[in-house]
Amino acid sequence: MLDDAIHFLAETQDVPNWERLGQHLPVEWIEQAVQYTGKASIRQRRLPAEQVVWLVVALALYRHQSISEVLDDLELALPDLQVPYVSKSAIAQARQRVGAAPLQMLFELSAKAWGEQDAKQYQLKGLRLFALDGTTLKTADTPEQREHFGAQAYAKVVSSYPQVRAVTLTDVSTHLIRCAAFGPYGSNEMQYAKELLPSIPDNSLTAFDKGFMAAEILCGLTGNGNNRHYIIPAKANTKWQLLEPPSDDVLIELRLAQQVRKKRPDLPEFWQARAITVIDSQARKHVLLTSLLDRKRYTSADIAAYYKRRWQIETSYRELKQSMLGKALTLRSKTVDGVYQEIWGTLTAYNLVRLEMAKAALAVKCDPTEISFIRAFHIIQYELHWAAVVRSYGKLPALLQRLRKRLVDLLNEERPDRHYDRAVKALPKRYTVRVLKRDLN
């Protein structure tokens, strides 16, 4: 009975459109990445470099499964009648041979190409809106990783797990990650942010957190490229000179600190910006600094609305760390190079999901952020498994055409604005605590 039902499903279901295999992640990109980095397999293996790249991307989509299960379920290994299964040691050796460089190059190729797709659909008065911020990831606690990545230090103890510090540039409209830099926790976020400046596209507006308030970053952004601008909240100790009578939208002049001037003589000694005073829902005043000096084209209300959307990058981090990685305490990899490889693969997988959501949103003319990420992610997981069962060629399949039709049914319900300040809440205790009478006295 069950066998007949399975045969019926296999015969009546439409064959997946395998021509879409290379629509989002072309095989040429994979080959270019492994060839350019010198990681191409010389002899025939069950897990050549190209298959390992697919595997690392797939691992991020199935964090709840072991590496062997992902390899078998999606049939990513090349067939071998004599040895039907690939051993765990062979998988580990294959990942070590490939390393992190091909995954990094694949992410950079795909992120740039996907970011340019449909770019005109998301422009705000001729500019693309990006957000730059940082986050952390925990790794397995091994001596090698603790020595390389380090960890957060408290007053008397050190964090239980090594931590990776990362900074990303995210497209606010689609949540696609345009570029990323990460490494040891001891390196400041400012250092990683400087690495990303050359990758910020022209005709863009980048929203920063106040922690990135530095002339090297802001002047480095506007002084290079074409029509690149910023929005950033002013710190309480930020000093400037008024160039106009005081108002809620005034032109100011800032001066480069002498110590920075000695280190970076190429930066201007003075630069101008607009200081816009805004009032939040708690009736508190904040000052936003921006390089958009054209008041007629970009009003103070526009600037405030643009910066309010910066918080969506936090949603992007939640989707990546909680939904995709399943709230896992640490990353899978036990080696330093494996951690870098895993993170690049995870970023590529996240962009794959977000790209498909953006394509679905365009089909029904809604914002990509209106589609539920977690439900879309689960549907994509299901579709990939089903495609592998019906007909598998040993490669991670592209998403099926019907996927977009299902995604548009997953629109998020509009939520009210935040009523209370953001705060870190203490975790609830697992067990009740008995209080002695002497403790109450």
C-alpha positions as CSV (number, residue, x, y, z in Angstrom):
1,M,0.0,0.0,0.0
2,L,2.7,2.5,1.0
3,D,4.9,1.4,-1.8
4,D,2.1,2.0,-4.3
5,A,1.5,5.5,-2.9
6,I,5.2,6.4,-3.2
7,H,5.3,5.2,-6.8
8,F,2.1,7.2,-7.5
9,L,3.7,10.4,-6.1
10,A,6.9,9.9,-7.9
11,E,5.1,9.4,-11.3
12,T,2.5,12.1,-11.0
13,Q,4.6,14.9,-9.5
14,D,6.1,17.3,-12.0
15,V,9.8,16.7,-12.5
16,P,11.8,19.6,-10.9
17,N,13.1,22.2,-13.2
18,W,16.8,21.4,-13.0
19,E,17.7,24.1,-15.5
20,R,17.3,26.5,-12.5
21,L,20.3,24.7,-10.9
22,G,22.6,27.4,-12.1
23,Q,20.2,30.3,-12.0
24,H,21.3,31.7,-8.7
25,L,24.6,29.9,-8.0
26,P,26.1,29.0,-11.4
27,V,28.4,26.1,-11.6
28,E,30.9,28.5,-13.3
29,W,31.2,30.5,-10.1
30,I,32.0,27.3,-8.2
31,E,34.6,26.3,-10.7
32,Q,36.1,29.8,-10.8
33,A,36.4,29.9,-7.0
34,V,38.2,26.6,-6.7
35,Q,40.4,27.3,-9.8
36,Y,41.4,30.8,-8.8
37,T,42.3,29.7,-5.2
38,G,44.2,26.7,-6.5
39,K,41.9,24.2,-4.8
40,A,40.7,22.2,-7.8
41,S,40.8,18.4,-7.4
42,I,43.6,16.9,-9.6
43,R,42.4,13.3,-9.3
44,Q,38.9,11.9,-9.3
45,R,37.4,11.8,-5.8
46,R,34.0,11.1,-4.4
47,L,34.1,14.6,-2.8
48,P,36.0,16.8,-5.3
49,A,36.4,20.5,-4.4
50,E,33.3,21.6,-6.3
51,Q,31.1,19.1,-4.3
52,V,32.7,20.2,-1.0
53,V,31.7,23.8,-1.7
54,W,28.1,22.7,-2.3
55,L,28.3,20.7,1.0
56,V,29.5,23.6,3.1
57,V,26.6,25.8,1.8
58,A,24.1,23.1,2.5
59,L,25.3,22.6,6.0
60,A,24.1,26.1,6.9
61,L,20.6,25.2,5.6
62,Y,20.4,22.0,7.7
63,R,22.1,22.9,11.0
64,H,19.9,20.4,12.9
65,Q,21.4,17.5,10.9
66,S,24.9,16.0,11.0
67,I,27.3,16.5,8.1
68,S,26.9,12.8,7.1
69,E,23.1,13.1,7.0
70,V,23.3,16.3,4.8
71,L,25.7,14.6,2.5
72,D,23.5,11.5,2.1
73,D,20.1,13.2,2.0
74,L,21.1,15.6,-0.8
75,E,23.3,13.0,-2.5
76,L,26.2,15.4,-2.8
77,A,28.9,12.8,-3.1
78,L,29.7,11.4,-6.5
79,P,28.3,7.8,-6.9
80,D,30.5,4.8,-6.2
81,L,28.9,1.3,-6.3
82,Q,31.7,-0.3,-4.3
83,V,31.6,2.2,-1.5
84,P,28.1,3.5,-1.0
85,Y,28.8,5.8,1.9
86,V,31.5,8.4,2.6
87,S,33.2,8.1,5.9
88,K,33.3,11.0,8.4
89,S,37.1,11.1,8.2
90,A,36.9,11.4,4.4
91,I,34.5,14.3,4.7
92,A,36.7,16.1,7.2
93,Q,39.8,15.6,5.0
94,A,37.9,16.9,2.0
95,R,36.9,20.1,3.8
96,Q,40.5,20.6,5.0
97,R,41.8,20.2,1.4
98,V,39.4,22.9,0.1
99,G,39.9,25.4,2.9
100,A,38.1,28.7,3.3
101,A,39.4,30.6,0.3
102,P,37.0,29.1,-2.3
103,L,34.0,29.8,0.0
104,Q,35.1,33.4,0.5
105,M,35.4,34.0,-3.2
106,L,32.1,32.3,-3.9
107,F,30.4,34.6,-1.4
108,E,32.0,37.7,-2.8
109,L,31.1,36.8,-6.4
110,S,27.5,35.9,-5.5
111,A,26.9,38.8,-3.1
112,K,28.0,41.4,-5.7
113,A,26.0,39.8,-8.5
114,W,22.8,39.3,-6.4
115,G,23.1,42.8,-4.9
116,E,23.0,44.3,-8.4
117,Q,20.0,42.3,-9.5
118,D,16.8,44.4,-9.4
119,A,18.8,47.2,-7.7
120,K,16.7,49.9,-9.3
121,Q,13.6,48.4,-7.6
122,Y,14.8,49.4,-4.2
123,Q,16.3,52.9,-4.7
124,L,15.3,55.7,-2.4
125,K,15.5,58.9,-4.4
126,G,18.3,57.5,-6.4
127,L,20.2,55.9,-3.5
128,R,20.4,52.3,-2.1
129,L,20.1,52.0,1.7
130,F,22.6,49.9,3.5
131,A,23.4,49.3,7.2
132,L,26.8,48.5,8.7
133,D,27.0,46.9,12.1
134,G,28.8,44.1,14.0
135,T,27.9,40.9,15.8
136,T,29.7,37.8,17.4
137,L,29.6,34.1,16.9
138,K,30.8,31.4,19.4
139,T,33.1,28.6,18.3
140,A,34.0,25.2,19.8
141,D,36.3,25.5,22.8
142,T,39.6,24.1,21.5
143,P,43.1,25.4,22.4
144,E,43.7,26.3,18.7
145,Q,40.6,28.4,18.4
146,R,40.9,30.1,21.8
147,E,44.4,31.1,20.9
148,H,43.4,32.5,17.5
149,F,40.0,34.1,18.1
150,G,40.2,34.9,21.8
151,A,37.1,35.6,23.9
152,Q,35.3,38.3,25.8
153,A,37.0,39.0,29.2
154,Y,35.0,39.9,32.3
155,A,36.2,41.3,35.6
156,K,37.4,37.9,37.0
157,V,36.7,35.3,34.3
158,V,37.0,34.8,30.6
159,S,34.1,33.8,28.3
160,S,33.4,30.1,28.2
161,Y,33.8,29.9,24.4
162,P,36.1,31.5,21.9
163,Q,34.3,34.2,19.9
164,V,34.5,35.5,16.3
165,R,33.9,39.2,15.8
166,A,32.1,40.1,12.5
167,V,31.0,43.2,10.7
168,T,28.6,43.1,7.8
169,L,27.2,45.5,5.2
170,T,23.5,44.6,4.7
171,D,21.0,45.9,2.1
172,V,18.2,47.2,4.3
173,S,15.5,46.6,1.6
174,T,16.3,43.0,0.9
175,H,18.5,41.9,3.8
176,L,21.0,40.6,1.4
177,I,24.5,40.7,2.9
178,R,26.7,42.7,0.5
179,C,30.1,42.1,2.1
180,A,31.5,40.9,5.4
181,A,34.7,40.9,7.4
182,F,35.4,38.8,10.5
183,G,38.2,37.4,12.6
184,P,39.6,37.4,16.2
185,Y,37.4,38.9,18.9
186,G,40.2,41.2,20.1
187,S,40.2,43.2,16.9
188,N,38.0,46.3,17.1
189,E,34.8,46.6,14.9
190,M,36.3,49.8,13.5
191,Q,39.1,47.8,11.9
192,Y,36.7,45.4,10.2
193,A,34.5,48.3,9.1
194,K,37.5,50.0,7.4
195,E,38.0,46.8,5.4
196,L,34.5,47.0,4.0
197,L,34.6,50.6,2.9
198,P,35.9,49.8,-0.6
199,S,33.1,47.4,-1.2
200,I,30.3,49.9,-0.4
201,P,28.5,50.6,-3.8
202,D,28.3,54.0,-5.4
203,N,25.0,55.9,-5.2
204,S,24.3,54.6,-1.7
205,L,23.4,55.7,1.8
206,T,24.9,53.7,4.6
207,A,23.5,53.9,8.2
208,F,26.0,53.4,11.0
209,D,25.7,52.8,14.7
210,K,27.2,55.6,16.8
211,G,30.1,53.3,17.7
212,F,31.5,53.8,14.2
213,M,31.7,57.6,14.6
214,A,35.2,58.2,13.3
215,A,36.6,60.5,10.6
216,E,38.5,57.6,9.0
217,I,35.3,55.8,8.3
218,L,33.0,58.7,7.4
219,C,35.5,60.7,5.3
220,G,36.8,57.4,3.9
221,L,33.3,56.6,2.7
222,T,32.4,60.0,1.1
223,G,35.9,60.8,-0.1
224,N,36.1,57.7,-2.3
225,G,33.7,56.3,-4.8
226,N,30.8,58.2,-6.3
227,N,27.8,59.6,-4.5
228,R,28.3,57.6,-1.3
229,H,26.7,59.0,1.9
230,Y,26.2,58.2,5.5
231,I,23.8,58.6,8.5
232,I,25.1,58.2,12.0
233,P,23.9,59.3,15.5
234,A,26.2,61.9,17.1
235,K,27.9,60.9,20.3
236,A,27.4,63.0,23.4
237,N,30.9,64.3,23.3
238,T,31.0,65.0,19.5
239,K,32.0,68.6,18.9
240,W,31.3,70.8,15.9
241,Q,31.0,74.4,14.7
242,L,27.7,75.8,13.6
243,L,27.7,77.3,10.1
244,E,24.1,78.5,10.3
245,P,21.8,79.8,13.0
246,P,20.7,77.1,15.5
247,S,17.8,74.9,14.3
248,D,16.6,71.3,14.1
249,D,18.3,70.9,10.7
250,V,21.6,72.9,10.6
251,L,24.8,72.7,8.6
252,I,27.9,72.1,10.8
253,E,31.6,71.7,10.4
254,L,33.7,69.1,12.1
255,R,37.4,69.1,12.6
256,L,39.8,66.1,12.4
257,A,41.6,65.3,15.6
258,Q,45.3,66.1,15.5
259,Q,46.4,62.5,16.4
260,V,44.3,61.2,13.5
261,R,45.6,63.9,11.2
262,K,49.2,62.7,11.9
263,K,48.3,59.2,11.1
264,R,46.1,60.0,8.1
265,P,47.4,63.1,6.4
266,D,45.2,62.3,3.3
267,L,42.0,63.1,5.2
268,P,40.6,66.6,5.2
269,E,41.2,68.8,8.2
270,F,37.6,70.0,8.2
271,W,34.4,68.5,6.7
272,Q,30.8,69.5,6.7
273,A,27.6,67.6,7.6
274,R,24.0,68.2,8.5
275,A,22.9,67.8,12.1
276,I,19.3,66.8,12.3
277,T,17.5,66.7,15.7
278,V,14.9,64.0,16.0
279,I,12.5,63.0,18.8
280,D,11.8,59.3,19.4
281,S,8.7,57.7,20.8
282,Q,10.0,58.2,24.3
283,A,10.2,62.0,23.8
284,R,14.0,61.9,23.8
285,K,16.2,64.0,21.5
286,H,18.8,62.5,19.2
287,V,21.1,64.2,16.7
288,L,21.7,62.5,13.4
289,L,24.7,63.5,11.3
290,T,24.5,62.9,7.5
291,S,26.5,63.9,4.4
292,L,23.2,64.4,2.5
293,L,23.4,68.2,2.3
294,D,20.6,68.7,-0.3
295,R,17.6,69.7,2.0
296,K,15.2,70.0,-0.9
297,R,15.8,66.4,-2.1
298,Y,16.4,64.8,1.3
299,T,14.3,66.4,4.0
300,S,14.9,65.9,7.7
301,A,11.9,63.6,7.8
302,D,13.4,61.5,5.1
303,I,16.7,61.2,7.0
304,A,14.9,60.2,10.2
305,A,12.9,57.6,8.3
306,Y,16.0,56.2,6.6
307,Y,17.9,55.8,9.9
308,K,14.9,54.2,11.6
309,R,15.2,51.3,9.1
310,R,18.8,50.7,10.2
311,W,17.4,48.4,13.0
312,Q,16.5,45.9,10.3
313,I,20.1,44.7,10.3
314,E,19.5,43.3,13.8
315,T,16.6,41.3,12.4
316,S,19.0,40.0,9.8
317,Y,21.4,38.8,12.5
318,R,18.6,37.1,14.3
319,E,17.5,35.3,11.2
320,L,21.0,34.1,10.5
321,K,22.0,33.1,14.1
322,Q,18.7,31.9,15.5
323,S,16.6,30.6,12.5
324,M,19.3,29.3,10.3
325,L,21.8,28.1,12.9
326,G,19.0,26.9,15.1
327,K,20.2,28.8,18.2
328,A,23.2,26.5,18.3
329,L,25.6,27.4,21.1
330,T,28.7,27.2,18.8
331,L,29.6,26.7,15.2
332,R,30.2,23.1,13.9
333,S,33.8,23.4,13.0
334,K,36.6,22.4,15.3
335,T,39.5,24.1,13.4
336,V,40.3,27.8,12.7
337,D,40.2,27.3,8.9
338,G,37.0,25.3,9.2
339,V,35.3,28.2,11.1
340,Y,36.2,30.7,8.4
341,Q,35.0,28.2,5.8
342,E,31.7,27.6,7.7
343,I,30.9,31.3,8.1
344,W,31.5,32.1,4.4
345,G,29.2,29.1,3.5
346,T,26.6,30.3,6.0
347,L,26.6,33.8,4.6
348,T,26.1,32.4,1.1
349,A,23.3,30.2,2.2
350,Y,21.5,33.1,4.0
351,N,21.8,35.2,0.8
352,L,20.3,32.3,-1.2
353,V,17.2,32.3,1.0
354,R,16.9,36.1,1.0
355,L,17.4,36.3,-2.8
356,E,14.6,33.9,-3.4
357,M,12.3,35.8,-1.0
358,A,13.2,39.1,-2.8
359,K,12.3,37.5,-6.2
360,A,9.0,36.3,-4.7
361,A,8.2,39.7,-3.3
362,L,8.8,41.4,-6.7
363,A,6.3,39.0,-8.3
364,V,3.5,40.2,-6.0
365,K,4.9,43.8,-5.6
366,C,5.5,43.7,-1.9
367,D,8.6,44.4,0.3
368,P,10.9,41.4,0.9
369,T,10.7,42.1,4.6
370,E,7.0,41.5,4.6
371,I,7.6,37.8,4.0
372,S,8.2,35.5,7.0
373,F,11.8,34.4,7.0
374,I,11.4,31.4,9.2
375,R,8.5,29.9,7.3
376,A,10.2,30.6,4.0
377,F,13.4,29.0,5.3
378,H,11.4,25.8,6.3
379,I,9.7,25.7,2.9
380,I,13.1,25.9,1.1
381,Q,14.5,23.1,3.3
382,Y,11.5,20.9,2.4
383,E,11.8,21.7,-1.3
384,L,15.5,20.8,-1.4
385,H,14.8,17.5,0.2
386,W,11.9,16.7,-2.1
387,A,14.0,17.6,-5.2
388,A,16.8,15.3,-4.0
389,V,14.3,12.4,-3.5
390,V,12.6,12.8,-6.8
391,R,15.6,13.3,-8.9
392,S,19.1,14.0,-7.7
393,Y,22.3,14.7,-9.7
394,G,24.5,15.0,-6.7
395,K,24.4,18.8,-6.5
396,L,22.6,21.2,-4.3
397,P,19.5,21.9,-6.4
398,A,18.1,25.4,-7.1
399,L,14.8,26.3,-5.6
400,L,11.8,25.1,-7.5
401,Q,9.6,27.4,-9.5
402,R,6.6,26.8,-7.3
403,L,8.6,27.9,-4.3
404,R,7.9,31.6,-5.0
405,K,4.2,31.0,-5.3
406,R,4.2,29.6,-1.8
407,L,6.5,32.3,-0.4
408,V,4.0,35.1,-1.2
409,D,1.5,33.5,1.1
410,L,3.8,34.0,4.1
411,L,3.5,37.7,4.6
412,N,4.3,38.9,8.1
413,E,1.6,40.6,10.1
414,E,2.4,44.3,10.6
415,R,3.6,44.9,14.2
416,P,3.2,48.1,16.2
417,D,6.2,50.2,17.0
418,R,8.4,49.5,20.0
419,H,6.9,50.9,23.2
420,Y,9.9,50.3,25.5
421,D,13.6,50.7,25.3
422,R,15.8,47.8,24.2
423,A,17.2,46.0,27.2
424,V,19.1,42.8,27.9
425,K,16.9,40.7,30.2
426,A,18.2,38.1,32.6
427,L,17.5,34.5,31.6
428,P,14.8,32.8,33.8
429,K,16.1,30.4,36.4
430,R,15.7,26.7,35.6
431,Y,15.1,25.7,39.2
432,T,13.4,27.5,42.0
433,V,15.7,29.0,44.6
434,R,14.9,28.5,48.3
435,V,15.4,31.6,50.3
436,L,16.5,31.1,54.0
437,K,15.0,33.3,56.7
438,R,18.5,34.6,57.6
439,D,18.9,35.9,54.1
440,L,15.9,38.1,54.5
441,N,17.1,39.7,57.6
